[in-house]
Amino acid sequence: MIIPVKIEKFALGGQGLAFVETEMTVGENVTKRRVPVFVDDVCVGDEADVRLTKKKSSFGEGRLERVTKESPERIPARCEHFTTCGGCSWQFLAYEKQLAWKKQLVRETLSHIGGFSEEILGNVFGEIVGCDNPWYYRNKMEWSFSIDQKSNQLSGGFHVKKMHYDTVNVQECFLQSLKSVEIFKAIREFFVQMHARGENVLYDMRKHRGLLRSVFVREGKRTGEYMVIVQSSDAAFDTKAFLSILSPFPEIVSVVQIVVHDAKGSPTRLEERVLSGRDYYREMMQISDIQLQFHVKPLAFFQPNTLMAEKIYGEAMSLLRGHFSDETLSTMSAYDLYCGTGTIGIVLSRYLQSVIGIELNANAIASAKENAQLNSIANITFREGDVKKILSEMVGSHTDIMTIDPPRSGMETQVLEQVVAVAPRALVYVSCNPATFARDAKLLCENGYMLVSARAFDQFPQTAHIETVALLVKE
């Protein structure tokens, strides 16, 4: 069924939202109501023909057939791959429009899911913080590969929208540096030539044969250093020739192969092999008046937008310094939950008496310890393990502050209950998902906390993703 719609707003996640009027008969009464329909690849103000793919009593989903009248908000996308590539979704919006919509979406989510009144939001919800440059901002990119079934040519780039295997043979990308794209193109050509010689390039997960899974290019935005990571099977390939094609790029300080051992019946195991240079690249961050150094390992998480991460971590520290005096902070302790490579905890440690970072990922913990030592931080320690398990072992312990930077799913119920039980005086919550943050903030406020500040940060321009940084304090 194809229906004409007009897109009225964006939904969280970036889909366009139209409303279709329907009638409902209850007894002798006929009522009309507007049912929301979610549509991908459309802009607010577009008029379009949409094929209904899902029809429920409370909502519908549709697939765009054609735009019959373009929105006045639409602008030409900068990238030639925009219509097919799954990497970006909002290049058709001017950057100031992207920021305005993201701010509105976070505010609406805090209202609808979190239950915060307009009066409260008017007092605590600040201006969105955007990127100084909404292009070339990513410090890490994963590139995928596929073989075109018609031409039998190897393709490398990003996945086609809504496809798991097919890739767009990328010629340009404006989310990362031009140098990063140049490096990838050289790598792709190496594997294209392998495929042309009849070698079994791509790894087949069903047959457990072949070589290549994906390629990562990582970049130190403050240092100019690059790392290349080839994720592969244990199949042999000419590493000497591979390193040779990278020789025109002196910026590359590390070339690493991550071998994925996934034999049937055995747990998956990752083996790290340094093919050239170091097992890390250097990055620096300038957060307020603090300059920090980092050694970023191949498997360690590091915020994908270095310059925006500086602003996010700066906000976390600013919120605490705005609520407590520096003298008071110097007597306080903190738990840094989901601490990753320890960045927030390392920043806090400059002002606090002590910090304990908690993280499940062993590679991240190893990096966190190295980074603390690199920055001469002696008052921070790290514990490796599941957050809820470690918190349960620390029952009865006390801390003044908790920083919480959870995955997109937010805090598990048990973790939230443990946070409430420990009852720190202040919580700094860094979220990559407004919906789960609003849910968690609501529960925290029902258990003795008050939302003091919430602010959106645009870490991923040209996409619908949004970060939120908030401060909650014990009432």
C-alpha positions as CSV (number, residue, x, y, z in Angstrom):
1,M,0.0,0.0,0.0
2,I,1.5,3.3,-1.1
3,I,0.3,6.5,0.7
4,P,1.2,10.2,0.3
5,V,2.7,11.8,3.4
6,K,4.4,15.0,4.6
7,I,7.3,14.6,7.0
8,E,6.6,16.8,10.0
9,K,9.6,16.1,12.3
10,F,12.5,13.8,13.0
11,A,12.3,10.9,15.4
12,L,15.2,9.9,17.7
13,G,17.5,7.9,15.6
14,G,17.1,10.2,12.5
15,Q,14.0,8.7,10.9
16,G,11.4,11.1,9.4
17,L,8.0,11.1,11.1
18,A,4.7,11.6,9.3
19,F,1.2,11.3,10.6
20,V,-1.6,9.5,8.9
21,E,-5.2,10.2,9.9
22,T,-7.2,7.0,10.6
23,E,-10.7,6.3,12.0
24,M,-11.5,4.0,14.9
25,T,-15.0,2.7,15.6
26,V,-15.8,1.9,19.2
27,G,-19.5,0.9,19.5
28,E,-21.4,3.6,17.8
29,N,-18.7,6.2,18.1
30,V,-16.2,6.9,15.3
31,T,-13.1,8.8,16.4
32,K,-10.3,10.1,14.2
33,R,-6.7,10.0,15.3
34,R,-3.2,10.7,13.9
35,V,-1.0,7.6,13.7
36,P,2.8,8.2,13.4
37,V,4.6,6.6,10.4
38,F,8.4,6.3,10.5
39,V,10.3,6.7,7.3
40,D,14.0,6.5,6.5
41,D,16.0,8.7,4.1
42,V,13.6,11.7,4.3
43,C,14.0,15.3,5.5
44,V,11.5,17.3,7.6
45,G,9.2,19.1,5.1
46,D,9.5,16.5,2.3
47,E,6.3,15.4,0.7
48,A,6.7,11.8,-0.4
49,D,5.0,8.6,-1.5
50,V,5.7,5.9,1.0
51,R,5.0,2.2,0.9
52,L,3.7,0.9,4.3
53,T,5.8,-2.0,5.4
54,K,4.5,-2.3,8.9
55,K,1.0,-1.4,10.2
56,K,0.3,-1.5,13.9
57,S,-2.5,0.1,15.9
58,S,-0.2,2.7,17.4
59,F,2.3,3.3,14.6
60,G,3.4,2.4,11.2
61,E,6.7,2.0,9.2
62,G,7.2,3.0,5.6
63,R,9.7,2.7,2.8
64,L,10.4,5.7,0.7
65,E,9.2,5.3,-2.9
66,R,9.9,8.8,-4.1
67,V,10.0,12.4,-2.9
68,T,7.3,14.3,-4.7
69,K,8.2,17.7,-3.3
70,E,11.5,18.4,-1.6
71,S,11.7,20.2,1.7
72,P,13.0,23.8,1.6
73,E,15.4,22.6,4.4
74,R,17.2,20.2,2.0
75,I,20.7,21.1,0.8
76,P,22.9,19.1,-1.7
77,A,24.9,16.4,0.0
78,R,28.6,17.0,-0.1
79,C,29.6,13.3,-0.7
80,E,28.9,11.5,-4.0
81,H,28.1,8.3,-2.1
82,F,25.5,9.8,0.2
83,T,22.4,8.2,-1.4
84,T,23.8,4.7,-1.3
85,C,26.3,4.7,1.6
86,G,25.3,3.8,5.2
87,G,27.9,6.0,6.8
88,C,26.0,9.3,6.9
89,S,22.2,10.1,7.2
90,W,21.9,13.8,7.6
91,Q,24.1,15.4,4.9
92,F,21.0,16.8,3.4
93,L,20.7,19.2,6.3
94,A,22.7,22.4,6.9
95,Y,24.8,21.9,10.1
96,E,22.9,24.6,12.1
97,K,19.7,22.7,11.3
98,Q,21.3,19.4,12.5
99,L,22.2,21.0,15.8
100,A,18.7,22.5,16.3
101,W,17.0,19.1,15.6
102,K,19.4,17.2,17.9
103,K,18.9,19.7,20.7
104,Q,15.1,19.4,20.3
105,L,15.2,15.6,20.2
106,V,17.2,15.3,23.4
107,R,14.8,17.8,25.1
108,E,11.7,15.9,23.9
109,T,13.2,12.6,25.0
110,L,13.8,13.9,28.5
111,S,10.3,15.1,28.6
112,H,8.5,12.1,27.1
113,I,10.6,9.2,28.6
114,G,12.2,10.9,31.6
115,G,9.0,12.7,32.6
116,F,10.9,16.0,33.3
117,S,8.6,19.0,33.2
118,E,9.1,22.0,30.8
119,E,9.8,24.1,33.9
120,I,12.7,21.8,35.0
121,L,14.1,21.5,31.5
122,G,14.0,25.3,31.2
123,N,16.3,25.5,34.2
124,V,18.6,22.6,33.6
125,F,18.9,22.0,29.8
126,G,21.6,24.0,28.2
127,E,22.6,24.9,24.6
128,I,23.9,22.1,22.4
129,V,27.6,22.0,21.8
130,G,28.6,21.5,18.2
131,C,31.8,20.6,16.4
132,D,34.1,23.5,15.4
133,N,34.4,21.6,12.0
134,P,31.6,19.2,11.2
135,W,33.8,17.5,8.6
136,Y,37.0,15.3,8.8
137,Y,36.4,14.8,12.6
138,R,36.7,11.0,13.0
139,N,39.9,9.5,14.4
140,K,38.9,5.9,13.6
141,M,37.2,4.3,10.7
142,E,36.4,0.6,9.9
143,W,36.4,-0.3,6.2
144,S,34.6,-3.4,4.9
145,F,34.9,-5.4,1.7
146,S,32.7,-7.4,-0.6
147,I,32.8,-9.0,-4.1
148,D,30.4,-7.6,-6.7
149,Q,28.4,-10.6,-7.9
150,K,28.1,-9.2,-11.5
151,S,31.6,-8.0,-12.1
152,N,33.4,-10.3,-9.7
153,Q,35.4,-7.2,-8.6
154,L,36.6,-6.6,-5.0
155,S,34.9,-3.6,-3.5
156,G,35.9,-1.7,-0.4
157,G,34.4,1.0,1.7
158,F,31.2,1.2,3.8
159,H,28.2,-1.0,3.8
160,V,25.4,-0.1,1.5
161,K,22.4,1.3,3.4
162,K,20.6,-1.5,5.3
163,M,22.8,-4.1,3.8
164,H,25.1,-6.4,5.8
165,Y,27.5,-7.6,3.1
166,D,27.5,-5.4,0.0
167,T,29.8,-2.4,0.2
168,V,30.1,1.0,-1.6
169,N,33.4,1.3,-3.4
170,V,34.3,4.5,-1.6
171,Q,36.2,7.2,-3.6
172,E,35.7,10.0,-1.0
173,C,34.6,10.4,2.6
174,F,34.4,13.6,4.5
175,L,34.0,12.1,8.0
176,Q,37.8,11.5,8.4
177,S,40.9,13.1,7.2
178,L,41.9,13.1,3.5
179,K,45.1,11.3,4.5
180,S,43.1,8.5,6.1
181,V,41.1,8.0,2.9
182,E,44.4,8.0,0.9
183,I,45.8,5.3,3.1
184,F,42.7,3.2,2.8
185,K,42.7,3.4,-1.0
186,A,46.3,2.2,-1.1
187,I,45.3,-0.8,1.1
188,R,42.2,-1.5,-1.0
189,E,44.3,-1.6,-4.2
190,F,46.6,-4.1,-2.6
191,F,43.7,-6.5,-1.9
192,V,42.1,-5.8,-5.3
193,Q,45.3,-7.0,-6.9
194,M,45.3,-10.1,-4.7
195,H,41.7,-10.9,-5.8
196,A,42.6,-10.3,-9.5
197,R,45.4,-12.9,-9.2
198,G,42.8,-15.4,-8.1
199,E,43.8,-15.4,-4.4
200,N,41.1,-16.1,-1.8
201,V,41.0,-12.6,-0.2
202,L,37.7,-12.3,1.7
203,Y,37.1,-14.4,4.8
204,D,34.0,-16.6,4.6
205,M,32.5,-17.0,8.0
206,R,30.4,-20.0,7.1
207,K,33.2,-21.9,5.4
208,H,35.9,-20.6,7.7
209,R,38.3,-19.9,4.9
210,G,39.8,-16.8,3.2
211,L,41.8,-14.0,4.7
212,L,40.4,-10.5,5.1
213,R,37.6,-9.4,7.5
214,S,38.1,-5.6,7.7
215,V,40.6,-2.8,7.9
216,F,40.8,0.0,10.4
217,V,42.6,3.3,10.1
218,R,43.2,5.2,13.3
219,E,44.5,8.7,13.6
220,G,46.0,10.9,16.3
221,K,44.2,14.2,15.6
222,R,46.5,16.1,17.9
223,T,49.7,14.2,16.9
224,G,49.3,13.3,13.2
225,E,50.2,9.7,13.9
226,Y,48.4,6.9,12.1
227,M,47.8,3.2,12.9
228,V,46.6,0.6,10.3
229,I,44.9,-2.5,11.6
230,V,44.1,-5.5,9.4
231,Q,41.6,-7.9,10.9
232,S,41.9,-11.3,9.3
233,S,42.1,-15.0,9.6
234,D,45.4,-16.8,10.1
235,A,45.7,-17.4,6.3
236,A,49.1,-16.4,4.9
237,F,49.6,-13.2,2.8
238,D,52.6,-11.2,1.6
239,T,53.1,-8.9,4.6
240,K,56.3,-7.5,3.1
241,A,54.5,-6.4,-0.1
242,F,51.7,-5.0,2.1
243,L,54.1,-2.9,4.1
244,S,55.7,-1.7,0.9
245,I,52.4,-0.1,-0.3
246,L,52.3,1.8,3.0
247,S,55.8,3.1,2.7
248,P,54.7,6.4,1.0
249,F,52.9,7.3,4.3
250,P,55.6,8.1,6.9
251,E,52.7,9.2,9.2
252,I,51.9,5.5,9.9
253,V,53.7,4.6,13.1
254,S,52.0,1.2,13.6
255,V,50.8,-1.6,11.4
256,V,49.0,-4.4,13.3
257,Q,47.3,-7.6,12.2
258,I,44.5,-8.8,14.5
259,V,44.1,-12.5,13.8
260,V,40.6,-13.8,14.7
261,H,40.8,-17.5,15.7
262,D,37.2,-18.8,15.5
263,A,37.5,-22.5,15.1
264,K,34.2,-24.3,15.4
265,G,33.6,-25.6,19.0
266,S,36.2,-23.2,20.5
267,P,35.8,-19.7,21.9
268,T,36.8,-16.9,19.6
269,R,40.3,-15.6,20.4
270,L,42.0,-12.5,19.1
271,E,45.8,-12.5,18.5
272,E,47.7,-9.2,18.0
273,R,50.7,-9.2,15.6
274,V,52.7,-6.1,15.1
275,L,53.8,-6.1,11.5
276,S,55.7,-2.7,11.7
277,G,56.4,0.0,14.2
278,R,54.8,0.3,17.6
279,D,51.8,-1.4,19.2
280,Y,50.2,2.0,19.8
281,Y,49.8,5.4,18.4
282,R,50.1,8.6,20.4
283,E,47.2,11.0,21.0
284,M,47.0,14.1,23.1
285,M,44.0,15.9,24.6
286,Q,43.6,19.4,25.9
287,I,40.9,19.6,28.5
288,S,40.5,23.0,30.1
289,D,44.0,23.7,31.5
290,I,45.1,20.0,31.5
291,Q,47.1,18.5,28.7
292,L,47.1,14.7,28.6
293,Q,49.0,12.1,26.6
294,F,47.6,8.7,25.5
295,H,49.0,5.6,24.0
296,V,46.1,4.1,22.0
297,K,46.4,0.3,21.5
298,P,44.8,-1.5,18.5
299,L,41.9,-3.0,20.4
300,A,41.4,-0.2,23.0
301,F,38.3,2.0,22.8
302,F,39.0,5.7,22.4
303,Q,36.3,8.3,21.7
304,P,36.0,8.6,17.9
305,N,36.0,12.4,17.9
306,T,39.0,13.6,19.8
307,L,38.2,17.3,19.7
308,M,34.6,16.8,20.8
309,A,35.7,14.4,23.5
310,E,37.8,17.2,24.9
311,K,34.7,19.3,25.2
312,I,32.7,16.4,26.7
313,Y,35.3,15.6,29.4
314,G,35.8,19.3,30.0
315,E,32.0,19.6,30.7
316,A,32.1,16.7,33.1
317,M,34.9,18.4,35.1
318,S,33.3,21.9,34.8
319,L,30.0,20.6,36.2
320,L,31.7,19.2,39.3
321,R,33.8,22.3,39.8
322,G,30.7,24.4,39.4
323,H,28.9,22.4,42.2
324,F,31.8,21.9,44.6
325,S,34.7,24.1,45.5
326,D,38.2,22.9,44.4
327,E,39.1,22.6,48.1
328,T,36.1,20.3,48.7
329,L,36.9,18.3,45.6
330,S,40.4,17.7,46.8
331,T,39.0,15.7,49.7
332,M,36.6,13.6,47.6
333,S,36.8,10.2,45.9
334,A,35.2,8.8,42.7
335,Y,34.2,5.6,41.0
336,D,34.6,5.8,37.2
337,L,32.1,3.2,35.9
338,Y,32.6,1.8,32.3
339,C,35.9,3.7,32.4
340,G,37.3,2.5,29.1
341,T,40.9,3.7,28.7
342,G,40.5,5.8,31.8
343,T,40.2,9.3,30.2
344,I,37.4,10.7,32.5
345,G,39.0,9.3,35.6
346,I,42.4,10.6,34.7
347,V,40.9,14.1,34.2
348,L,39.1,13.9,37.6
349,S,42.2,12.6,39.4
350,R,43.8,16.0,38.9
351,Y,41.2,17.5,41.3
352,L,40.1,14.6,43.5
353,Q,41.8,12.7,46.3
354,S,41.4,9.3,44.6
355,V,39.6,7.6,41.7
356,I,38.8,3.9,41.0
357,G,38.1,3.0,37.3
358,I,36.0,-0.1,36.6
359,E,35.9,-1.7,33.1
360,L,35.2,-5.1,31.6
361,N,37.5,-4.9,28.6
362,A,41.0,-6.2,29.5
363,N,42.6,-4.3,26.6
364,A,41.0,-1.0,27.8
365,I,42.2,-1.6,31.4
366,A,45.8,-2.3,30.2
367,S,45.7,1.0,28.2
368,A,44.1,2.9,31.2
369,K,47.0,1.8,33.5
370,E,49.6,2.8,30.9
371,N,47.9,6.1,30.3
372,A,47.8,6.9,34.0
373,Q,51.5,6.2,34.3
374,L,52.2,8.2,31.1
375,N,50.6,11.2,32.7
376,S,52.2,10.7,36.1
377,I,48.9,10.0,37.8
378,A,49.4,8.2,41.1
379,N,45.9,8.5,42.7
380,I,43.9,6.4,40.3
381,T,43.6,2.6,40.3
382,F,41.7,0.3,37.9
383,R,39.7,-2.8,38.4
384,E,39.0,-5.2,35.5
385,G,35.6,-6.9,35.4
386,D,31.8,-6.5,35.0
387,V,30.6,-3.3,36.6
388,K,27.7,-4.9,38.5
389,K,29.9,-7.7,39.8
390,I,32.6,-5.4,41.1
391,L,30.1,-3.0,42.6
392,S,28.4,-5.9,44.4
393,E,31.9,-6.8,45.9
394,M,32.2,-3.2,47.1
395,V,28.9,-3.2,49.0
396,G,29.3,-1.0,52.1
397,S,32.0,1.0,50.5
398,H,31.6,4.8,50.1
399,T,32.5,7.2,47.3
400,D,31.5,10.9,46.8
401,I,31.2,10.9,43.0
402,M,30.4,8.5,40.3
403,T,31.0,9.0,36.6
404,I,28.9,6.8,34.4
405,D,29.6,6.3,30.7
406,P,27.6,3.2,29.8
407,P,27.0,1.5,26.5
408,R,23.9,2.5,24.4
409,S,21.7,0.2,26.4
410,G,22.4,2.4,29.5
411,M,22.8,1.0,33.0
412,E,21.6,-2.4,33.8
413,T,18.9,-2.4,36.5
414,Q,21.2,-4.1,39.0
415,V,23.9,-1.4,38.4
416,L,21.4,1.4,38.9
417,E,20.3,-0.2,42.2
418,Q,23.9,-0.5,43.3
419,V,24.6,3.2,42.5
420,V,21.6,4.2,44.5
421,A,22.8,2.0,47.4
422,V,26.3,3.5,47.4
423,A,24.6,6.9,47.3
424,P,27.4,9.2,46.0
425,R,26.8,12.9,46.4
426,A,27.0,13.5,42.7
427,L,26.7,11.6,39.5
428,V,28.2,12.7,36.1
429,Y,26.4,10.7,33.4
430,V,27.9,10.7,29.8
431,S,25.4,9.1,27.4
432,C,25.4,8.1,23.8
433,N,21.7,7.3,23.8
434,P,19.2,10.0,24.9
435,A,16.4,7.4,25.4
436,T,18.3,5.2,27.9
437,F,19.7,8.2,29.6
438,A,16.2,9.7,30.1
439,R,15.0,6.3,31.5
440,D,18.0,6.1,33.9
441,A,17.7,9.7,34.9
442,K,14.1,9.3,35.7
443,L,14.8,6.2,38.0
444,L,17.7,8.0,39.7
445,C,15.5,11.0,40.4
446,E,12.8,8.7,41.8
447,N,15.6,7.4,44.2
448,G,16.8,10.6,45.8
449,Y,18.7,12.4,43.0
450,M,18.0,15.7,41.3
451,L,18.9,16.6,37.7
452,V,21.0,19.8,37.9
453,S,22.3,20.0,34.4
454,A,21.9,18.3,31.0
455,R,23.5,19.3,27.7
456,A,23.7,17.7,24.2
457,F,27.0,17.3,22.5
458,D,27.3,16.7,18.7
459,Q,30.1,14.2,18.5
460,F,28.9,12.8,15.2
461,P,28.0,15.5,12.7
462,Q,26.2,14.4,9.5
463,T,24.5,11.6,11.5
464,A,21.6,11.5,13.9
465,H,23.7,10.3,16.9
466,I,23.8,12.5,20.0
467,E,25.8,12.6,23.2
468,T,24.4,13.9,26.5
469,V,26.4,15.0,29.5
470,A,24.5,15.5,32.8
471,L,25.0,16.2,36.5
472,L,22.7,14.6,39.1
473,V,23.1,15.4,42.8
474,K,21.8,13.8,46.0
475,E,18.9,15.8,47.4
